[in-house]
């Protein structure tokens, strides 16, 4: 398109400019009809925006460059509007192309069968832990949580473990390195039980309190068929006025029946834990033989499952510094704890605890 094809402006009045640029806009709109293919869009671009023979270059040479100084501003404004309209038409054509291509790629044949997304399943440890927690939640217990990296004070001292207690030994406890310069109670370690959460909760909340504490714990145990340096516990704490050992027995008996079935029986044997007095080990009638005796229960008819006891008044003494309401002369409580892996192995017939941590999909699929 040459400059000769652009008529000269007869005048530079607003009316004359409206007529001249209106005619060009009509030409743009008419030539923009049917820009369906890339080739047609390229021809439109060259016709109007070509650097050498484009129609807009011809307009600029014929009208803008030769216009008197007082008319150039108005002609330039109208020229920019014309150019913007051409560019918008080109952009809209490209969008239509992209949309069509995208729709073609994303087309779905609704007559084909759908792709079913496979669903995962809870790990047997998580499933067992959640089942235990739900049993106690049904009895009004709330869930307590706390850090896995604990201080010596919360993990041992506040739970009545004396400084020379074997559980503090590095053979039993995984200590954080480079802690020797800190005071003994401030040294960090990986918690060996979830009991520190009991202390932290009592420091934050006055009695009455009923919490169930699931969580991961760490001990420096050699791995074998029944031991792992990483395992899980569920502990419970109940503190109120007039709490007795009968309340403890009734709570655990109800929980074991809810978890293992109404035919399960429980019995208690004297034991020792630094943070409870009196303390007891809890056994349940063998769920495999119904108490008749088998290899699973070593022909005794009973399986030891957890430890428990009445909270030692000394524990309340540690808490009283922050919560004076824990007066051992006015309140009492009980606590208990059980290993999740041991219960999961019993319930699902797992003989090696290592299978729970192997990540073997074939093993895990059997619980889906």
MARDREN-158114 format. One line per 2 residues: their letters; for each residue x, y negated, z negated of N, C-alpha, C. Coordinates in pm, whole numbers, plus 50000, padded with zeros to 5 digits. Layout:
a) X:Y:Z:X:Y:Z:X:Y:Z | ...;
END
This chain:
xx) 50086:50119:50000:50000:50000:50000:50090:49877:50000 | 50076:49796:50102:50163:49681:50115:50099:49560:50052;
xx) 50181:49455:50038:50131:49330:49978:50027:49265:50068 | 50032:49291:50203:49937:49229:50295:49795:49275:50271;
xx) 49777:49392:50215:49642:49443:50191:49574:49373:50076 | 49646:49293:49996:49589:49217:49885:49555:49078:49936;
xx) 49428:49039:49936:49392:48905:49987:49446:48797:49895 | 49476:48683:49953:49525:48569:49874:49408:48506:49799;
xx) 49443:48452:49681:49340:48385:49602:49306:48249:49665 | 49177:48228:49687:49136:48098:49744:49144:47989:49640;
xx) 49126:48022:49513:49131:47924:49405:49169:47998:49278 | 49202:47920:49173:49243:47981:49045:49147:47945:48933;
xx) 49025:47918:48973:48924:47889:48872:48878:48019:48807 | 48820:48015:48686:48771:48137:48622:48674:48215:48709;
xx) 48587:48144:48783:48491:48214:48868:48561:48290:48978 | 48663:48225:49042:48736:48292:49150:48814:48411:49099;
xx) 48873:48397:48981:48949:48510:48922:48855:48625:48885 | 48736:48592:48832:48640:48698:48799:48602:48778:48923;
xx) 48579:48708:49032:48539:48777:49155:48652:48863:49209 | 48776:48809:49209:48889:48883:49266:48921:49008:49183;
xx) 48934:48992:49050:48967:49108:48965:48849:49204:48952 | 48725:49153:48965:48609:49241:48963:48611:49337:49081;
xx) 48651:49283:49199:48659:49368:49318:48765:49478:49299 | 48879:49441:49236:48984:49542:49211:48937:49648:49112;
xx) 48865:49607:49008:48815:49703:48910:48718:49801:48975 | 48634:49750:49068:48542:49839:49139:48618:49940:49222;
xx) 48730:49896:49285:48812:49988:49364:48875:50095:49275 | 48921:50054:49155:48982:50150:49063:48880:50256:49024;
xx) 48760:50212:48991:48659:50306:48946:48615:50401:49056 | 48607:50350:49177:48565:50437:49288:48672:50539:49322;
xx) 48800:50499:49314:48907:50594:49346:48935:50691:49232 | 48877:50664:49112:48899:50754:48999:48802:50869:48995;
xx) 48706:50869:49086:48605:50975:49087:48668:51105:49139 | 48647:51216:49064:48692:51348:49110:48837:51378:49089;
xx) 48899:51323:48982:49039:51355:48953:49045:51486:48876 | 49020:51598:48946:49008:51727:48878:49138:51804:48874;
xx) 49228:51778:48971:49351:51857:48979:49472:51768:48950 | 49584:51826:48913:49706:51747:48891:49749:51671:49015;
xx) 49726:51729:49134:49766:51661:49256:49683:51534:49277 | 49555:51539:49253:49470:51422:49269:49507:51314:49168;
xx) 49540:51354:49046:49580:51257:48945:49712:51190:48983 | 49803:51265:49042:49931:51207:49083:49911:51109:49199;
xx) 49824:51141:49292:49796:51048:49402:49735:50918:49350 | 49644:50928:49251:49585:50809:49192:49692:50725:49124;
xx) 49783:50791:49053:49888:50717:48983:49978:50643:49082 | 50019:50710:49189:50105:50646:49288:50034:50530:49357;
xx) 49905:50547:49383:49830:50442:49453:49825:50314:49372 | 49810:50326:49238:49792:50206:49158:49916:50167:49077;
xx) 49999:50264:49037:50112:50232:48950:50247:50258:49014 | 50249:50291:49143:50376:50316:49210:50470:50196:49200;
xx) 50599:50221:49177:50694:50113:49153:50721:50030:49277 | 50713:50089:49396:50747:50016:49519:50621:49976:49597;
xx) 50527:50068:49614:50410:50041:49697:50279:50052:49620 | 50287:50050:49490:50166:50058:49410:50082:49933:49425;
xx) 49952:49951:49414:49859:49840:49436:49875:49733:49328 | 49906:49771:49203:49924:49671:49099:50050:49589:49122;
xx) 50154:49651:49178:50275:49572:49211:50242:49469:49318 | 50158:49510:49412:50119:49415:49517:50037:49301:49461;
xx) 49950:49331:49363:49872:49225:49299:49963:49129:49225 | 50061:49187:49155:50154:49101:49082:50230:49009:49175;
xx) 50278:49062:49289:50355:48981:49383:50268:48874:49449 | 50145:48911:49483:50060:48820:49560:49991:48716:49473;
xx) 49955:48752:49350:49874:48663:49268:49950:48602:49151 | 50027:48687:49082:50089:48640:48958:50214:48557:48984;
xx) 50300:48604:49069:50427:48536:49090:50410:48405:49167 | 50306:48399:49250:50288:48279:49333:50191:48179:49271;
xx) 50135:48212:49156:50034:48124:49094:50101:48004:49031 | 50029:47891:49023:50082:47774:48954:50098:47804:48805;
xx) 50183:47730:48741:50218:47758:48602:50097:47758:48511 | 50002:47666:48532:49887:47655:48442:49789:47773:48456;
xx) 49799:47851:48569:49705:47962:48591:49767:48097:48559 | 49899:48101:48536:49964:48232:48517:49917:48306:48391;
xx) 49891:48230:48285:49850:48296:48160:49719:48371:48178 | 49622:48305:48244:49492:48369:48262:49500:48486:48360;
xx) 49581:48468:48468:49596:48578:48565:49669:48695:48498 | 49771:48666:48416:49844:48772:48347:49756:48851:48252;
xx) 49663:48782:48181:49573:48852:48090:49484:48949:48166 | 49427:48898:48276:49339:48983:48356:49416:49097:48422;
xx) 49541:49071:48463:49624:49175:48524:49650:49287:48422 | 49680:49251:48297:49706:49353:48193:49582:49437:48164;
xx) 49465:49375:48166:49341:49449:48145:49319:49550:48257 | 49350:49507:48381:49336:49597:48495:49432:49715:48483;
xx) 49557:49686:48446:49656:49792:48432:49617:49890:48319 | 49565:49835:48208:49523:49920:48096:49411:50013:48137;
xx) 49320:49965:48219:49209:50049:48263:49260:50164:48350 | 49357:50135:48437:49415:50241:48521:49482:50347:48433;
xx) 49558:50303:48334:49628:50398:48246:49530:50481:48163 | 49419:50420:48120:49319:50495:48044:49255:50603:48130;
xx) 49232:50573:48257:49174:50673:48347:49269:50790:48364 | 49398:50759:48379:49497:50867:48391:49505:50951:48264;
xx) 49502:50884:48149:49509:50957:48022:49387:51046:48003 | 49271:50996:48038:49149:51075:48024:49152:51196:48116;
xx) 49208:51179:48236:49221:51293:48326:49312:51399:48270 | 49425:51358:48204:49517:51453:48143:49454:51526:48028;
xx) 49370:51453:47949:49303:51517:47836:49205:51622:47884 | 49134:51588:47993:49039:51687:48046:49111:51811:48093;
xx) 49230:51792:48147:49309:51907:48192:49354:51991:48074 | 49403:51922:47971:49450:51995:47854:49337:52071:47787;
xx) 49221:52004:47773:49107:52069:47710:49065:52192:47786 | 49062:52183:47916:49021:52297:47997:49119:52412:47982;
xx) 49249:52379:47984:49349:52484:47969:49343:52548:47831 | 49321:52463:47732:49313:52516:47595:49192:52607:47579;
xx) 49080:52563:47632:48960:52645:47622:48978:52778:47694 | 49049:52775:47806:49073:52899:47880:49158:52996:47799;
xx) 49260:52939:47731:49347:53027:47650:49274:53081:47528 | 49184:53001:47471:49117:53041:47347:48982:53106:47371;
xx) 48952:53137:47493:48824:53199:47522:48813:53334:47450 | 48697:53361:47394:48674:53484:47318:48563:53563:47386;
xx) 48592:53689:47407:48490:53778:47462:48408:53831:47345 | 48290:53775:47326:48208:53812:47210:48155:53954:47219;
xx) 48172:54019:47335:48124:54157:47347:48226:54257:47294 | 48351:54211:47270:48453:54302:47219:48437:54321:47068;
xx) 48476:54437:47015:48470:54456:46868:48569:54364:46798 | 48534:54313:46680:48620:54223:46606:48741:54293:46547;
xx) 48840:54213:46509:48960:54265:46444:48939:54256:46294 | 48939:54366:46227:48912:54369:46083:49041:54345:46007;
xx) 49041:54241:45927:49158:54209:45846:49165:54305:45727 | 49277:54373:45714:49292:54467:45604:49302:54393:45472;
xx) 49235:54445:45370:49234:54382:45240:49337:54446:45148 | 49400:54363:45068:49494:54415:44971:49423:54466:44848;
xx) 49499:54517:44754:49443:54569:44630:49533:54529:44515 | 49476:54524:44397:49555:54490:44279:49659:54598:44251;
xx) 49777:54554:44213:49880:54648:44169:49829:54720:44044 | 49862:54849:44027:49810:54922:43910:49842:54855:43776;
xx) 49957:54787:43767:49989:54716:43642:49893:54599:43622 | 49875:54518:43727:49785:54403:43717:49642:54449:43693;
xx) 49601:54555:43761:49465:54605:43742:49443:54649:43598 | 49539:54726:43544:49526:54773:43406:49525:54657:43308;
xx) 49614:54561:43329:49621:54446:43239:49491:54366:43243 | 49436:54347:43361:49310:54272:43372:49195:54346:43306;
xx) 49194:54480:43317:49088:54558:43253:49095:54546:43102 | 49217:54551:43048:49232:54537:42903:49186:54399:42858;
xx) 49228:54296:42932:49191:54160:42895:49039:54142:42899 | 48973:54199:43000:48828:54184:43010:48756:54249:42891;
xx) 48811:54360:42842:48749:54425:42726:48748:54330:42607 | 48862:54264:42583:48869:54175:42466:48799:54043:42492;
xx) 48795:53999:42616:48716:53879:42646:48569:53902:42616 | 48523:54026:42637:48386:54059:42604:48358:54052:42455;
xx) 48463:54056:42374:48447:54043:42228:48475:53901:42181 | 48487:53807:42272:48502:53668:42235:48645:53617:42228;
xx) 48741:53693:42279:48880:53650:42276:48910:53563:42398 | 48992:53460:42380:49041:53379:42490:49182:53424:42527;
xx) 49226:53386:42645:49356:53430:42696:49462:53326:42663 | 49573:53370:42605:49686:53282:42573:49805:53314:42661;
xx) 49880:53211:42699:50000:53227:42781:50113:53147:42721 | 50236:53183:42758:50353:53112:42708:50474:53139:42795;
xx) 50586:53072:42770:50705:53086:42855:50773:53221:42838 | 50833:53269:42947:50911:53393:42940:51051:53367:42886;
xx) 51104:53248:42904:51233:53211:42845:51202:53142:42713 | 51239:53206:42603:51202:53160:42470:51324:53122:42388;
xx) 51298:53052:42279:51405:53024:42182:51410:53136:42080 | 51526:53148:42016:51542:53247:41910:51440:53225:41799;
xx) 51406:53100:41773:51313:53070:41665:51176:53133:41691 | 51119:53110:41810:50986:53161:41838:50987:53313:41861;
xx) 51094:53365:41918:51097:53507:41950:51129:53593:41828 | 51209:53538:41733:51252:53619:41619:51223:53551:41484;
xx) 51281:53435:41461:51279:53376:41327:51137:53353:41276 | 51052:53292:41357:50917:53262:41311:50830:53386:41299;
xx) 50878:53499:41350:50806:53626:41338:50866:53716:41232 | 50946:53656:41144:50998:53725:41026:51103:53831:41060;
xx) 51177:53809:41170:51292:53894:41200:51415:53831:41134 | 51473:53893:41033:51591:53835:40967:51710:53830:41062;
xx) 51811:53747:41031:51926:53731:41122:51998:53861:41156 | 51997:53959:41067:52070:54083:41093:51981:54193:41149;
xx) 51862:54156:41196:51770:54258:41248:51825:54316:41379 | 51815:54448:41398:51871:54510:41521:51812:54455:41650;
xx) 51689:54406:41647:51627:54355:41770:51696:54232:41824 | 51773:54163:41737:51846:54045:41784:51974:54082:41858;
xx) 52015:54205:41846:52142:54248:41906:52135:54237:42057 | 52248:54206:42118:52252:54195:42265:52227:54329:42333;
xx) 52236:54438:42257:52203:54568:42316:52053:54582:42338 | 51975:54501:42267:51830:54508:42280:51771:54386:42350;
xx) 51843:54275:42348:51789:54148:42395:51875:54090:42507 | 51809:54036:42608:51879:53970:42718:51893:53822:42683;
xx) 52017:53782:42649:52043:53645:42607:52080:53559:42728 | 52046:53432:42723:52089:53336:42824:52234:53299:42796;
xx) 52317:53290:42900:52460:53265:42883:52487:53122:42834 | 52605:53104:42775:52657:52973:42733:52566:52903:42631;
xx) 52520:52978:42531:52433:52923:42427:52502:52915:42291 | 52631:52947:42285:52698:52962:42156:52709:52829:42080;
xx) 52711:52719:42149:52726:52590:42081:52595:52540:42020 | 52486:52600:42058:52358:52558:42003:52334:52623:41868;
xx) 52253:52561:41783:52210:52628:41660:52141:52760:41693 | 52149:52856:41605:52097:52990:41632:51950:52987:41674;
xx) 51868:52908:41609:51725:52908:41638:51692:52843:41772 | 51785:52765:41829:51759:52697:41957:51815:52772:42077;
xx) 51884:52882:42054:51941:52956:42166:51832:53025:42247 | 51853:53027:42378:51751:53078:42469:51774:53225:42502;
xx) 51664:53295:42526:51669:53436:42563:51543:53469:42641 | 51542:53586:42704:51420:53635:42769:51336:53703:42663;
xx) 51213:53661:42650:51131:53710:42539:51121:53862:42541 | 51129:53921:42424:51123:54067:42412:50982:54116:42383;
xx) 50889:54027:42357:50748:54059:42336:50669:53931:42358 | 50537:53944:42365:50455:53825:42386:50411:53762:42253;
xx) 50465:53812:42142:50429:53758:42010:50460:53609:41993 | 50564:53553:42056:50586:53408:42041:50465:53323:42077;
xx) 50381:53373:42168:50261:53298:42206:50166:53287:42088 | 50167:53387:42001:50083:53379:41881:50124:53260:41794;
xx) 50256:53245:41773:50305:53134:41691:50274:53001:41757 | 50302:52990:41887:50278:52865:41958:50130:52827:41954;
xx) 50043:52926:41967:49899:52898:41966:49854:52851:41829 | 49902:52915:41723:49863:52873:41588:49916:52734:41555;
xx) 50032:52699:41610:50084:52564:41588:49997:52458:41656 | 49930:52497:41762:49850:52401:41839:49704:52399:41798;
xx) 49654:52510:41741:49511:52519:41710:49492:52563:41565 | 49403:52498:41494:49370:52544:41359:49283:52668:41366;
xx) 49272:52744:41255:49182:52860:41255:49035:52814:41256 | 48941:52899:41302:48961:53038:41343:49018:53049:41484;
xx) 49083:53162:41511:49145:53180:41642:49137:53327:41680 | 49105:53352:41805:49102:53488:41860:49159:53480:42001;
xx) 49276:53534:42022:49341:53527:42154:49393:53664:42193 | 49393:53687:42323:49456:53805:42383:49566:53755:42474;
xx) 49685:53815:42467:49804:53759:42533:49865:53863:42627 | 49834:53857:42756:49902:53944:42852:50028:53876:42906;
xx) 50129:53953:42940:50247:53890:42997:50364:53985:43016 | 50465:53934:43086:50587:54009:43116:50689:53986:43006;
xx) 50761:54092:42969:50865:54083:42867:50990:54155:42918 | 51103:54131:42849:51232:54182:42895:51311:54238:42777;
xx) 51368:54356:42797:51459:54414:42698:51572:54485:42771 | 51685:54490:42705:51804:54550:42766:51799:54701:42750;
xx) 51699:54762:42815:51680:54908:42810:51732:54972:42938 | 51793:55087:42924:51835:55164:43041:51712:55221:43110;
xx) 51708:55208:43241:51591:55256:43316:51590:55408:43321 | 51476:55466:43287:51454:55609:43304:51307:55631:43337;
xx) 51258:55752:43320:51121:55782:43361:51017:55707:43280 | 51052:55666:43157:50954:55600:43071:50998:55462:43021;
xx) 51116:55415:43063:51166:55286:43017:51209:55199:43135 | 51193:55069:43117:51232:54972:43219:51276:54844:43149;
xx) 51378:54775:43198:51418:54648:43135:51314:54538:43152 | 51220:54556:43244:51109:54462:43262:50979:54541:43247;
xx) 50892:54496:43162:50762:54561:43147:50660:54459:43099 | 50539:54503:43073:50430:54412:43039:50364:54455:42908;
xx) 50318:54356:42836:50249:54380:42711:50116:54304:42709 | 50024:54355:42629:49903:54281:42594:49895:54280:42442;
xx) 49901:54162:42384:49893:54148:42239:49768:54069:42203 | 49723:54087:42080:49605:54016:42034:49626:53961:41894;
xx) 49555:53854:41864:49563:53791:41733:49425:53740:41693 | 49386:53770:41570:49261:53720:41515:49289:53663:41376;
xx) 49256:53536:41354:49278:53471:41225:49151:53398:41185 | 49108:53422:41063:48988:53356:41011:48984:53381:40861;
xx) 48881:53337:40796:48863:53369:40654:48802:53509:40640 | 48848:53582:40539:48793:53714:40505:48812:53817:40616;
xx) 48920:53809:40692:48953:53914:40789:49020:54028:40714 | 48972:54152:40736:49024:54268:40664:49075:54373:40762;
xx) 49137:54476:40704:49187:54586:40787:49071:54660:40853 | 48956:54659:40791:48838:54722:40853:48800:54652:40983;
xx) 48813:54518:40985:48788:54444:41109:48884:54487:41218 | 49011:54507:41180:49112:54552:41278:49075:54688:41333;
xx) 49040:54782:41245:49007:54918:41290:48883:54916:41379 | 48783:54840:41340:48662:54834:41422:48686:54773:41558;
xx) 48770:54669:41563:48800:54603:41691:48871:54697:41786 | 48976:54764:41737:49054:54852:41824:48976:54978:41862;
xx) 48895:55030:41771:48814:55147:41805:48716:55113:41916 | 48653:54996:41907:48560:54953:42012:48633:54932:42144;
xx) 48753:54871:42138:48828:54843:42261:48872:54972:42329 | 48919:55071:42253:48962:55197:42313:48844:55272:42376;
xx) 48729:55267:42311:48611:55332:42369:48566:55260:42496 | 48574:55128:42495:48535:55052:42614:48629:55079:42731;
xx) 48757:55106:42700:48856:55123:42807:48866:55268:42853 | 48864:55362:42759:48885:55503:42794:48757:55586:42793;
xx) 48648:55532:42742:48524:55608:42736:48476:55626:42593 | 48346:55641:42579:48285:55645:42445:48323:55769:42366;
xx) 48376:55874:42432:48412:55996:42360:48548:55987:42291 | 48624:55882:42319:48758:55868:42262:48749:55834:42114;
xx) 48835:55901:42036:48843:55873:41893:48977:55805:41863 | 48984:55732:41755:49109:55665:41714:49144:55705:41572;
xx) 49275:55701:41543:49321:55720:41406:49447:55637:41384 | 49471:55601:41259:49577:55507:41223:49676:55576:41130;
xx) 49807:55549:41152:49914:55602:41067:49999:55486:41017 | 50045:55492:40893:50130:55383:40841:50256:55366:40925;
xx) 50296:55240:40944:50416:55209:41022:50477:55082:40964 | 50573:55025:41037:50637:54901:40991:50664:54809:41109;
xx) 50624:54684:41095:50661:54576:41186:50692:54454:41100 | 50795:54378:41135:50834:54264:41050:50726:54159:41033;
xx) 50634:54147:41129:50537:54038:41126:50400:54082:41077 | 50380:54208:41040:50252:54253:40986:50275:54333:40858;
xx) 50179:54325:40767:50185:54401:40642:50045:54409:40582 | 49984:54527:40574:50038:54656:40617:50036:54670:40770;
xx) 50114:54767:40818:50125:54793:40961:50081:54935:40991 | 50043:54958:41115:49996:55092:41152:50023:55119:41299;
xx) 50042:55248:41330:50042:55296:41468:49905:55354:41497 | 49856:55330:41617:49721:55375:41655:49734:55487:41757;
xx) 49663:55596:41731:49657:55707:41824:49513:55723:41873 | 49500:55771:41996:49367:55803:42049:49363:55951:42082;
xx) 49246:56008:42076:49232:56149:42115:49268:56163:42262 | 49335:56271:42295:49390:56290:42430:49279:56281:42534;
xx) 49296:56193:42628:49195:56172:42732:49202:56280:42839 | 49306:56365:42834:49321:56469:42935:49258:56601:42891;
xx) 49268:56630:42762:49215:56758:42714:49101:56739:42615 | 49063:56616:42588:48955:56592:42493:48991:56624:42350;
xx) 49121:56627:42317:49164:56655:42180:49192:56801:42153 | 49182:56886:42255:49205:57029:42233:49353:57064:42229;
xx) 49437:56984:42293:49580:57010:42299:49625:57052:42437 | 49723:56979:42491:49776:57009:42624:49919:56957:42631;
xx) 49982:56973:42747:50120:56927:42763:50129:56775:42753 | 50024:56706:42800:50028:56560:42798:50039:56506:42656;
xx) 49968:56569:42562:49969:56524:42423:50058:56610:42336 | 50142:56692:42400:50233:56782:42328:50154:56874:42234;
xx) 50038:56914:42282:49950:57009:42213:49906:56961:42076 | 49909:56829:42055:49862:56774:41927:49718:56725:41935;
xx) 49671:56701:42055:49536:56648:42072:49527:56497:42058 | 49642:56430:42030:49645:56284:42008:49759:56221:42087;
xx) 49738:56096:42129:49840:56020:42202:49859:55886:42132 | 49984:55857:42095:50013:55727:42032:50010:55618:42138;
xx) 49939:55509:42108:49913:55411:42213:49958:55269:42179 | 49947:55225:42054:49980:55086:42024:50010:55071:41876;
xx) 50063:54951:41843:50091:54916:41705:50006:54799:41661 | 49982:54789:41530:49896:54683:41480:49922:54660:41332;
xx) 49854:54565:41273:49864:54538:41130:49804:54405:41092 | 49798:54382:40962:49752:54253:40910:49868:54154:40915;
xx) 49838:54031:40957:49943:53929:40971:50010:53907:40835 | 50143:53918:40832:50218:53894:40709:50201:53748:40667;
xx) 50169:53721:40539:50154:53582:40494:50275:53494:40523 | 50395:53557:40535:50515:53479:40567:50501:53409:40702;
xx) 50431:53472:40796:50412:53413:40929:50334:53283:40918 | 50230:53284:40835:50152:53162:40816:50238:53051:40755;
xx) 50338:53089:40676:50427:52990:40618:50504:52914:40724 | 50546:52982:40831:50617:52914:40940:50523:52818:41014;
xx) 50397:52857:41029:50302:52777:41106:50254:52656:41027 | 50252:52668:40894:50198:52561:40810:50270:52428:40827;
xx) 50394:52431:40875:50467:52305:40895:50396:52215:40994 | 50329:52275:41092:50258:52196:41194:50107:52205:41179;
xx) 50055:52311:41117:49912:52328:41098:49886:52369:40952 | 49867:52271:40864:49847:52303:40722:49726:52391:40696;
xx) 49633:52402:40792:49513:52482:40770:49543:52631:40755 | 49662:52675:40799:49697:52817:40787:49753:52844:40647;
xx) 49666:52834:40549:49702:52861:40410:49681:53009:40382 | 49786:53086:40355:49769:53231:40335:49680:53266:40217;
xx) 49653:53170:40127:49564:53196:40016:49416:53188:40058 | 49390:53126:40175:49253:53107:40218:49217:53185:40345;
xx) 49315:53217:40425:49286:53284:40552:49365:53414:40561 | 49327:53497:40654:49397:53622:40685:49375:53653:40832;
xx) 49444:53753:40880:49430:53787:41021:49495:53919:41054 | 49471:53964:41175:49537:54087:41221:49594:54064:41360;
xx) 49690:54148:41396:49754:54140:41528:49777:54281:41579 | 49786:54294:41709:49810:54425:41771:49882:54404:41904;
xx) 49943:54508:41954:50012:54499:42082:50024:54635:42147 | 50019:54636:42280:50028:54762:42353:50104:54740:42483;
xx) 50169:54844:42534:50240:54837:42661:50147:54869:42777 | 50146:54782:42876:50054:54801:42988:50096:54919:43075;
xx) 50227:54931:43099:50275:55039:43185:50239:55176:43129 | 50253:55191:42997:50221:55320:42935:50074:55356:42958;
xx) 49986:55260:42944:49844:55286:42964:49815:55314:43111 | 49878:55237:43201:49857:55259:43344:49906:55398:43385;
xx) 50019:55440:43331:50071:55573:43364:49978:55682:43315 | 49919:55662:43198:49823:55760:43147:49698:55763:43234;
xx) 49646:55646:43266:49519:55639:43337:49528:55691:43479 | 49641:55664:43547:49653:55701:43688:49744:55821:43712;
xx) 49788:55886:43606:49868:56006:43622:50004:55982:43684 | 50070:55872:43647:50201:55838:43701:50308:55892:43607;
xx) 50403:55967:43659:50503:56033:43575:50632:55953:43561 | 50657:55858:43652:50783:55783:43649:50750:55634:43656;
xx) 50791:55559:43554:50762:55416:43549:50827:55342:43665 | 50936:55400:43718:51005:55336:43830:50918:55322:43953;
xx) 50819:55409:43969:50730:55399:44085:50650:55269:44083 | 50623:55218:43965:50546:55094:43954:50623:54973:44004;
xx) 50756:54984:44011:50841:54871:44052:50917:54899:44181 | 50890:55012:44244:50966:55049:44364:50925:54969:44486;
xx) 50801:54920:44488:50751:54849:44606:50719:54942:44722 | 50709:55072:44695:50677:55169:44799:50530:55155:44838;
xx) 50506:55113:44962:50369:55089:45007:50288:55218:45006 | 50352:55331:45034:50280:55458:45035:50224:55489:44896;
xx) 50303:55457:44792:50257:55478:44656:50145:55379:44621 | 50161:55253:44658:50064:55151:44622:49931:55170:44697;
xx) 49938:55225:44819:49816:55245:44897:49722:55344:44830 | 49774:55431:44746:49688:55529:44680:49596:55464:44577;
xx) 49622:55335:44543:49537:55264:44448:49445:55165:44516 | 49450:55159:44650:49369:55062:44723:49222:55105:44723;
END
